[in-house]
Amino acid sequence: MTRRQAVETLDRSLRDITGNDLPFGGKVIVFGGDFRQVLPVVPRGTRAQICDATLLRSYIWDDIKIIQLKQNMRAQNDVCFSQFLLRIGDGTEKTFPNDYVDMPNDIMLEYNDDQSIDTLIDRVLPNLAKNCTFVSYMRQRAILSTRNEYVDSINVMMIGKFPGEEKVYYSHDSVDDDSTNNYPLDFLNSITPNGLPPHELKIKKNCPVILLRNLDPHHGLCNGTRLIVKAFEDNAIDCEIVNGHHAGNLIFIPRIPLSPSEDISLPYKFKRKQFPIRLSFAMTINKAQGQTIPNIRIYLSEPVFCHGQLYVALSRGVSRSNTWMLAKPNKDLDPIGRRTIFFLFSEIFCRIEKTTIHFSSHVSH
């Protein structure tokens, strides 16, 4: 979700360019979004700072007319599941002490020990050796988790299980504009800031990856585009786009220089030259926003930790029968292992009180 400051900058720019003091210089601007989902990311931000970064807290909000889309098109064939998702998103599902919420019994896998993840993997990728060459099989499956460390661990496990010849690409890491410090190369290779590919990128033919940069939006190569590796050379990786309007198109991914977001508080300017992709057997919940994943598995080694994460994770699927969750239980608060923490900023919905126009459809965010 875009921070309000970016929208306000656009507003001021259009007013200045057009010489018109109406909002956005008198131009009609259409916003799309869902405040049930993850809010703008504010690194190390407090609850108040995160809420303040939303468009709801902008001076522009009073000039916005809300059109509310009500029907979940992604899960339209499972009415009970759609209603459950709305209760989770709206914060009306019954909660228990410490903000725990009951999950439907039929989507929960029993957590026995740390090896339970193997059961989750078998559920999401059954008969892997037989089906791994089919694009339709791979693009319909993924595991979601809360943090990069869990996602990376699952992806390492999965690429090891995945059949085929392995290709390893090593990055070239450097530090710009810092002549006073000599950072060891081993240290630079060992770090992977958010939004960057790993130093050691292992891939195999037919494995799923996700794009980390906007390379060519006009042709579908955007940050978050899911791809299947079809072939690899030393200086290029051949992939097939598997989601969106450009699904089925074959493209080439080059190795490019990458730097972490300016929000990352590194004491130096870090640069990594690597292919802008990561394995996507597993993804973070935040990265999965906007994706439709018919066979979704959710791994919560720890509970969700920000507004909208539980809703986003559950709503990527299309039905309850193809949605499974493995959550590490708190034995004191959840002895049966069927609950997880429900995290919601209720104050976010306080300003959505304007007159709304209701339509029978709902955009699949």
N, C-alpha and C positions, 0 to 999 in steps of 0.2 A: 504494500500500500504506500502511495506517495505521501510524503510529508506535506503539511499545509504550507510550509515556507516555499516549496517549489511552485505550488499553485498560485500563491500570492505574488511571487516574482513574475509569473506569466501574466497575471492580472495587471500589475503595474506596467509591464512592458507593452502590452496591447493598448492600454490607456494612453501611454506616451506616444506610441507609433501612430495611432489613429487620431490623436487629439480629442478623444471622446472620453469623458469622465464616467461613463456608465461602466458597470462591471465588464471586464474583458474588452473594453473599448466598444461595447455594443454588440460583440460577436456572441453567437450561441455556442456554448461549450457543453458537451455531453460527458458526464463522468459515469464510470461504472465501477461498482465495488460492493463489498459486503462487510459490514462492521461486525458480523459474527466471526469473521476470519481474523488472521493475525494482523495486528496493527503495525504502523511504521516502526522500523527497528531504530531504537535509540541506544547506542552502546553504553552499557552500564547505567542506563536511565532508570529513574524511579517510576513508580506507577503514575504519579502526577505528570512527569515529563513525557511519558509515552502517550498519555491521553491528550496532553497539550499539543503534541505533534500531529494529531489527526485533523482532518478537514472540518470536523465538528466544532473545533475551537477557533476556527478562522472567522474573520469579519465577513468573509464571502458567504458563509453558511446561510445567513438570513435571506440572501437573494437566490438561493437554490430551491427549485421545486422538485420534490421527491416523487419519483415514480417507482412504486414498489412491485416487484415481480415475485409472485407467491409460489408457483409450482416448481418443484425440483425436477428439472428435465433429465438430469443424470440418472436419478433413481425413480423415475416416473412409473416404472412397472412394479415397484415395491412400495405401496402406499404406507404400510406400517413403518417401514424403515425410514421413509421420507419424514413422517411425523415425528419419529424419534430424533432424527437429526435436527429438526426445527426446535424441539424442546431443549436439546443440548445447546444449540446456537443461541436461543433466546434466554437461556438460563432458567427455564421453567421445569426442568426435570427434577424430580425429588432428590434432595441431597441428604447426606448423613454427617455426623460430626467430623470436623476437619475438612469439610468440603469434598467428601468422597461421594461418588455417584455409582449406582449399580449399573453394570453393563449386562446386556442380554446374555443369558447362560450359553446360548448356542453360538456366540461369537468368541467366547473366551477359551483359551487353551490353558491347561493346568501348568503352573510354574513349579517344577520340582527342584531344579538346580540350574546352574549356569549352562548346562548342556541342553536345556529346553529349547534353546535357539535352533538346534538341529531339527526339532519337530516342526518349528515354524517354517524353516527353509524347505523341508519336505512338503509342507502344505502349499507353499507358494510355487514351487518348481517340481512337481511330481514328474517322474520319468524324464529327467533332464537330459540324459544321454540320447534318448530317442527323439526328443522334440526340440533340442537346442538350435537346430538349423532353420526352424520355422519362425519367420519374423512375427507372425500373428500371435504365436505362443509367447515370445519374449516381451512384446510390447504391452501385453495385457497383465503383466505381473510386476510387482515391486513390494519391497518391505520399507516401511516408514519408521523413523525413530526420531528422538528429540534432538540429539547432539551429533556433531560430526564424528566424535570419537567412536560412538556406537555404530554409525553408518560405515565408517572406514573399516572397522573390525569385521562387520558382516561382508563387506565387499571383498576384503582379503580372503575370507573363508570361501566365498562364492567363486572367485576367479581360480582358486585352487581346485575346486570341485568341477569347474567347467571344462568339458573336453576340448582338446585341440592344442595346436602349437602356440606357445606363449611368446609374445614379443614385449621386450622391456625398453622403454624410452627414459633416458635420464635427462634431467633439466640442467641448464647452465644458470647458476645463481650468482648474483653479484650485488654489491652495495654501491649506489651512486653518491657522488658529492660528499664523501666522508674520507678525507685523507688522514685524519687524526687517529682513526681506529682501524685495526687490521683484524677483521672478523674471520675466524677459521672457516674454511670451506665446508668442513664436516658439520659445523654448527648451522650454516645457512641451508645446507641440504636437509637438515633434520627438522626444520620448521615448515609448516604449511598454514599460512594465514587463511582466514575465511575467504572463499571466493577464488582461491588459486588451486591449480592441479598439484598433485604430489610431485616430489623430486623424482621418485621412482614410479613410473606409470606402467603398469602391467595390463596388457590387453590380449584377447584372443579373438579369432574370427567368430562372428555371430554374437559376441557379448554386447550387452547394452551399456551405453555411455550417455552422459548428459553434457550439453554444451554450456560453458561458463562465461561466454562473452557474446555480444552482438556482432557477428561477423558480416552478415548480409541479411538484414531483416526482410528486405524485399523478396528474397528467395527462401525465407523461412528459417534462416540461421540466426536464431535469437538466443539470448541467455535463457536457459531452461528447456531448450529443444531436446527431445530424446532421440537418440540415434542408435543404430545397430552397426557395428564394425563389419565391413564386408571384405576388406583386404588392408594390408599395411605395407608401406615402404619405409626407407630410412627417414625420408623427409616429408612424408604425407601419409595420412590415414584416410582410406576410402570408407565412407559411411552411407547409410540409407536413413533418411528422415522417417520416423515412425508415428509422428503425431502432427495434428494441424492440417491445414489446407495443402501443404506440400508433401504430405506423407507419400512415400514411394520414390521420391526423388533421390538420386545418387549425387553425393557431393564429396569434396576433398577438404580435409581439415589440415591447415598448415601449422607449423610450429611458429609461435609468435612471442614477442616480449610481453610480459604481464607484470603488473604491480598491484598490490592489495589496495583496497579502498582507503581513502584518506582518513576515514574514521578509525582505522586500525592504529592503535597507539604504539607503533614501533619507533625506537629512537634513531632510526636510520631509514633511508629510502631504499627499500628492498625491490629487486627486480629478478624475475624468473623467466627464462626462455623455455617454453614447453608447449605441448599441444594443449589447447584450452578445453580439455574434457576431463571428466572423472567417470569412474565406473558408476552405474546406476542400478545394479541389482537392488541396492538400498539407497534411499534418499532421506534427507532431513524433511520433517513435516513442513517447514517453511518453504523449502525448495519445491515441494510438491503442489503448492498452490497453483490452481489453474489446470492441473493435470486430471485426466480421467483414467483410472486404473481399475479395470473390471475385477481383477483378482488381487485384492489388497490385503496385506498383512501388516500389523502394527506391533512394533516391539518397544515396550516401555520398561527398560531396565531401571529407569527412574520416572516419576510422574512428569506430566507436562508442566511447564514452568511459566507460560505466558498466555495472555488472553487469546482465545480462539484456536489454540493448537489442537485440542481434542476434537473440536468440530471439524477443522480442516482435515485431520487424519481420517476420521470416520466418513466424511462426505466425499472422499476421492473415489469411493467404490460405487457400484451401481445397484447392489442388493445386499441384504443381510447375509444371505446364504454364501456369498463369496467374500465376506469380510471376516477376518479373524484377528484377535488381539492376544498378545502374550505380555502380561504385566507382572512385574516382580511385586509380590504382595507385602504389605506391612502387617506382620503377624498380629500385632497388638490391636490394630484398627480394622483389619480386613482378614480375619482368620480363614475365610473360605476362598480367598483369592479371586473374587468376582467384582471387585470395585477398583476404581482409579480416581485420582484427584481431578476435580472439575474446577478449572481456573477461568474466571470471568470478571471483567471490569464492568460492573453494573452501571456505573456512571456514564459509560459510553452511550447508552441508549437513552439517556435523559433528554437530550436535545432533539431526538427524532420524534418530535411531537407536532410537526407541521401537517397540514392537510396532504394526504397522499392519494395518488391515482393508482388503483389496483388493476393489474392485468392477470390473466390466467396462466401466463408462462413465467418461467424463472430461468434466468441465464445461469448456465453451469459454470460457476467461477472455479 
